[in-house]
Amino acid sequence: MTYSGYNGGYGNYIRIDNGDGVGTGYGHIQYGGLLVGSGQWVNAGQMIALEGDTGNSFGCHVHFEVYVNGSTVNPVPFMAQYGISV
């Protein structure tokens, strides 16, 4: 876990370093919905946040991003290579 807190238009936001140059980001988390903190280790399947409507959001949801070597990539083909259909 590299960051857990407020992040401008993303509202409440979490960024996780998944290793090997891959990171994931989660935004618009509800107030009080950050369930993990910066520097904390997290595991696959662990609940890290509660969906919300913070920042520049027009409805309750969780914004999901994937970063490879610091740049955002399309999460659909990225997840598909791990057998996850979105």
N, CA, C and O of each residue as an XYZ file, in Angstrom:
344
protein
N       0.858     -1.160      0.000
C       0.000      0.000      0.000
C       0.906      1.225      0.000
O       1.715      1.410      0.909
N       0.765      2.061     -1.029
C       1.627      3.236     -1.086
C       0.919      4.515     -0.677
O       1.569      5.476     -0.266
N      -0.426      4.542     -0.783
C      -1.142      5.758     -0.399
C      -2.579      5.425     -0.026
O      -3.220      4.574     -0.644
N      -3.065      6.107      0.990
C      -4.457      5.989      1.410
C      -4.871      7.341      1.977
O      -4.436      7.723      3.063
N      -5.713      8.070      1.237
C      -6.139      9.382      1.688
C      -6.832     10.151      0.581
O      -7.256      9.579     -0.424
N      -6.942     11.462      0.781
C      -7.617     12.300     -0.202
C      -6.687     12.579     -1.380
O      -5.488     12.781     -1.188
N      -7.232     12.592     -2.595
C      -6.428     12.812     -3.805
C      -7.224     13.595     -4.838
O      -7.559     13.056     -5.893
N      -7.533     14.857     -4.556
C      -8.173     15.753     -5.513
C      -9.439     15.202     -6.128
O     -10.355     14.793     -5.414
N      -9.498     15.188     -7.469
C     -10.682     14.743     -8.189
C     -11.053     13.293     -7.959
O     -12.194     12.895     -8.196
N     -10.095     12.497     -7.497
C     -10.378     11.098     -7.170
C     -11.090     10.971     -5.826
O     -11.591      9.899     -5.486
N     -11.137     12.060     -5.064
C     -11.705     11.985     -3.725
C     -10.826     11.118     -2.848
O      -9.600     11.151     -2.959
N     -11.444     10.351     -1.987
C     -10.684      9.406     -1.154
C     -10.146      8.312     -2.061
O     -10.875      7.757     -2.883
N      -8.861      8.006     -1.902
C      -8.141      7.219     -2.899
C      -7.151      6.273     -2.229
O      -6.557      6.597     -1.200
N      -6.986      5.096     -2.831
C      -5.986      4.123     -2.386
C      -5.147      3.738     -3.593
O      -5.676      3.502     -4.679
N      -3.824      3.675     -3.393
C      -2.930      3.174     -4.434
C      -2.104      2.045     -3.842
O      -1.522      2.178     -2.765
N      -2.062      0.932     -4.562
C      -1.346     -0.260     -4.110
C      -0.219     -0.567     -5.084
O      -0.411     -0.545     -6.300
N       0.957     -0.853     -4.540
C       2.087     -1.334     -5.331
C       1.980     -2.847     -5.355
O       2.177     -3.508     -4.335
N       1.665     -3.398     -6.532
C       1.479     -4.834     -6.665
C       2.777     -5.572     -6.988
O       2.780     -6.797     -7.105
N       3.873     -4.836     -7.132
C       5.154     -5.451     -7.459
C       5.388     -5.542     -8.949
O       4.448     -5.422     -9.735
N       6.626     -5.751     -9.344
C       7.023     -5.897    -10.749
C       6.575     -4.718    -11.610
O       6.250     -4.906    -12.782
N       6.554     -3.505    -11.050
C       6.190     -2.315    -11.808
C       4.709     -2.100    -11.981
O       4.305     -1.174    -12.685
N       3.881     -2.926    -11.359
C       2.426     -2.825    -11.493
C       1.833     -2.201    -10.236
O       2.202     -2.554     -9.116
N       0.905     -1.263    -10.442
C       0.173     -0.658     -9.335
C      -1.301     -0.575     -9.683
O      -1.671     -0.607    -10.857
N      -2.138     -0.469     -8.668
C      -3.572     -0.289     -8.891
C      -4.054      0.875     -8.036
O      -3.556      1.107     -6.934
N      -5.032      1.600     -8.566
C      -5.598      2.741     -7.861
C      -7.107      2.616     -7.766
O      -7.758      2.091     -8.669
N      -7.656      3.104     -6.663
C      -9.088      3.000     -6.376
C      -9.552      4.353     -5.863
O      -9.030      4.839     -4.860
N     -10.527      4.974     -6.531
C     -10.954      6.307     -6.153
C     -12.434      6.418     -5.853
O     -13.202      5.479     -6.063
N     -12.824      7.598     -5.351
C     -14.198      7.979     -5.005
C     -14.731      7.211     -3.800
O     -15.941      7.052     -3.640
N     -13.830      6.744     -2.967
C     -14.182      5.964     -1.778
C     -14.937      6.851     -0.792
O     -14.587      8.017     -0.609
N     -15.954      6.310     -0.170
C     -16.791      7.102      0.734
C     -16.012      7.631      1.931
O     -14.993      7.064      2.325
N     -16.514      8.743      2.514
C     -15.912      9.282      3.731
C     -15.974      8.211      4.814
O     -17.030      7.622      5.043
N     -14.860      7.958      5.475
C     -14.790      6.906      6.484
C     -14.637      5.519      5.887
O     -14.635      4.531      6.620
N     -14.508      5.427      4.568
C     -14.470      4.130      3.900
C     -13.090      3.608      3.566
O     -12.966      2.556      2.939
N     -12.042      4.324      3.974
C     -10.680      3.829      3.767
C     -10.388      2.809      4.864
O     -10.214      3.184      6.023
N     -10.335      1.540      4.517
C     -10.188      0.478      5.509
C      -8.742      0.063      5.740
O      -8.465     -0.760      6.613
N      -7.814      0.628      4.961
C      -6.390      0.343      5.114
C      -5.619      1.659      5.068
O      -6.127      2.668      4.580
N      -4.401      1.640      5.575
C      -3.589      2.846      5.636
C      -2.292      2.722      4.866
O      -1.843      1.619      4.555
N      -1.691      3.865      4.559
C      -0.405      3.902      3.855
C       0.616      3.055      4.593
O       0.703      3.106      5.820
N       1.390      2.276      3.844
C       2.424      1.429      4.424
C       1.939      0.073      4.890
O       2.748     -0.787      5.238
N       0.633     -0.135      4.904
C       0.074     -1.409      5.362
C       0.154     -2.451      4.252
O      -0.063     -2.132      3.082
N       0.466     -3.698      4.614
C       0.441     -4.802      3.660
C      -0.999     -5.254      3.484
O      -1.747     -5.336      4.458
N      -1.395     -5.550      2.245
C      -2.733     -6.070      1.968
C      -2.606     -7.355      1.166
O      -1.597     -7.596      0.505
N      -3.644     -8.171      1.237
C      -3.670     -9.455      0.537
C      -4.780     -9.484     -0.494
O      -5.783     -8.784     -0.354
N      -4.605    -10.292     -1.530
C      -5.649    -10.479     -2.529
C      -6.929    -10.915     -1.842
O      -6.912    -11.814     -1.001
N      -8.034    -10.285     -2.193
C      -9.327    -10.616     -1.616
C      -9.663     -9.844     -0.356
O     -10.795     -9.907      0.124
N      -8.700     -9.118      0.188
C      -8.946     -8.323      1.400
C      -9.760     -7.080      1.058
O      -9.476     -6.406      0.067
N     -10.771     -6.771      1.870
C     -11.551     -5.560      1.663
C     -10.687     -4.367      2.067
O     -10.179     -4.307      3.187
N     -10.524     -3.409      1.134
C      -9.670     -2.255      1.394
C     -10.450     -0.948      1.486
O      -9.948      0.035      2.030
N     -11.679     -0.930      0.955
C     -12.424      0.322      0.910
C     -13.911      0.070      0.700
O     -14.340     -1.035      0.367
N     -14.685      1.140      0.908
C     -16.128      1.113      0.650
C     -16.438      2.092     -0.470
O     -16.008      3.245     -0.431
N     -17.188      1.630     -1.471
C     -17.481      2.498     -2.614
C     -18.183      3.761     -2.155
O     -18.878      3.776     -1.139
N     -17.984      4.828     -2.932
C     -18.567      6.095     -2.527
C     -18.756      7.060     -3.673
O     -18.879      6.667     -4.833
N     -18.776      8.330     -3.324
C     -19.099      9.387     -4.275
C     -18.282     10.645     -3.954
O     -18.791     11.760     -4.066
N     -17.011     10.465     -3.553
C     -16.175     11.612     -3.206
C     -15.412     12.108     -4.433
O     -15.277     11.387     -5.421
N     -14.920     13.333     -4.363
C     -14.178     13.916     -5.481
C     -15.101     14.255     -6.628
O     -16.277     14.552     -6.416
N     -14.577     14.214     -7.848
C     -15.362     14.518     -9.051
C     -16.087     13.260     -9.509
O     -15.637     12.565    -10.420
N     -17.188     12.986     -8.882
C     -17.952     11.767     -9.145
C     -19.416     12.122     -9.321
O     -19.916     13.059     -8.698
N     -20.100     11.371    -10.172
C     -21.518     11.626    -10.412
C     -22.406     10.479     -9.955
O     -23.554     10.369    -10.385
N     -21.886      9.639     -9.102
C     -22.657      8.529     -8.573
C     -21.766      7.595     -7.788
O     -20.545      7.608     -7.942
N     -22.366      6.800     -6.963
C     -21.640      5.887     -6.088
C     -20.975      4.779     -6.908
O     -21.649      4.015     -7.599
N     -19.660      4.704     -6.822
C     -18.897      3.674     -7.515
C     -17.464      3.697     -7.005
O     -17.099      4.564     -6.210
N     -16.650      2.749     -7.457
C     -15.214      2.775     -7.197
C     -14.514      2.893     -8.543
O     -14.718      2.067     -9.433
N     -13.697      3.913     -8.684
C     -12.886      4.119     -9.883
C     -11.669      3.212     -9.763
O     -11.010      3.199     -8.723
N     -11.360      2.454    -10.813
C     -10.253      1.499    -10.793
C      -9.265      1.841    -11.898
O      -9.659      2.042    -13.047
N      -7.995      1.906    -11.556
C      -6.947      2.161    -12.541
C      -5.827      1.151    -12.358
O      -5.593      0.642    -11.262
N      -5.132      0.870    -13.477
C      -3.948      0.015    -13.448
C      -2.783      0.830    -13.994
O      -2.904      1.498    -15.021
N      -1.658      0.766    -13.297
C      -0.438      1.447    -13.707
C       0.634      0.400    -13.988
O       0.824     -0.528    -13.202
N       1.331      0.553    -15.110
C       2.473     -0.295    -15.412
C       3.663      0.630    -15.621
O       3.660      1.482    -16.509
N       4.676      0.447    -14.789
C       5.860      1.301    -14.801
C       5.490      2.780    -14.713
O       6.099      3.616    -15.380
N       4.495      3.098    -13.891
C       4.103      4.475    -13.626
C       3.096      5.072    -14.582
O       2.600      6.170    -14.327
N       2.771      4.396    -15.674
C       1.801      4.907    -16.649
C       0.494      4.121    -16.566
O       0.497      2.909    -16.354
N      -0.619      4.827    -16.735
C      -1.902      4.126    -16.733
C      -2.037      3.291    -17.994
O      -1.579      3.685    -19.067
N      -2.665      2.142    -17.856
C      -2.948      1.267    -18.993
C      -4.427      0.900    -18.950
O      -5.076      1.013    -17.909
N      -4.947      0.463    -20.082
C      -6.331      0.018    -20.153
C      -6.485     -1.208    -19.247
O      -5.810     -2.215    -19.460
N      -7.360     -1.136    -18.241
C      -7.466     -2.261    -17.309
C      -8.126     -3.505    -17.900
O      -7.922     -4.603    -17.382
N      -8.915     -3.362    -18.977
C      -9.642     -4.524    -19.508
C      -8.687     -5.578    -20.059
O      -8.743     -6.719    -19.601
N      -7.806     -5.259    -21.023
C      -6.884     -6.306    -21.484
C      -5.873     -6.720    -20.414
O      -5.428     -7.867    -20.390
N      -5.516     -5.800    -19.543
C      -4.591     -6.141    -18.456
C      -5.198     -7.213    -17.566
O      -4.535     -8.205    -17.262
N      -6.440     -7.037    -17.145
C      -7.105     -8.015    -16.292
C      -7.367     -9.318    -17.039
O      -7.292    -10.397    -16.451
N      -7.678     -9.223    -18.346
C      -7.955    -10.408    -19.145
C      -6.742    -11.345    -19.197
O      -6.905    -12.564    -19.241
N      -5.539    -10.786    -19.191
C      -4.361    -11.652    -19.234
C      -4.190    -12.459    -17.948
O      -3.391    -13.393    -17.890
N      -4.946    -12.088    -16.929
C      -4.947    -12.842    -15.666
C      -6.237    -13.641    -15.492
O      -6.531    -14.138    -14.405
N      -7.014    -13.759    -16.599
C      -8.214    -14.580    -16.580
C      -9.430    -13.908    -15.974
O     -10.400    -14.580    -15.625
N      -9.389    -12.581    -15.842
C     -10.518    -11.842    -15.254
C     -11.254    -11.105    -16.362
O     -10.672    -10.275    -17.060
N     -12.527    -11.411    -16.517
C     -13.363    -10.782    -17.533
C     -14.118     -9.598    -16.930
O     -14.772     -9.727    -15.894
N     -14.021     -8.460    -17.581
C     -14.761     -7.269    -17.133
C     -15.631     -6.736    -18.237
O     -16.327     -5.739    -18.047
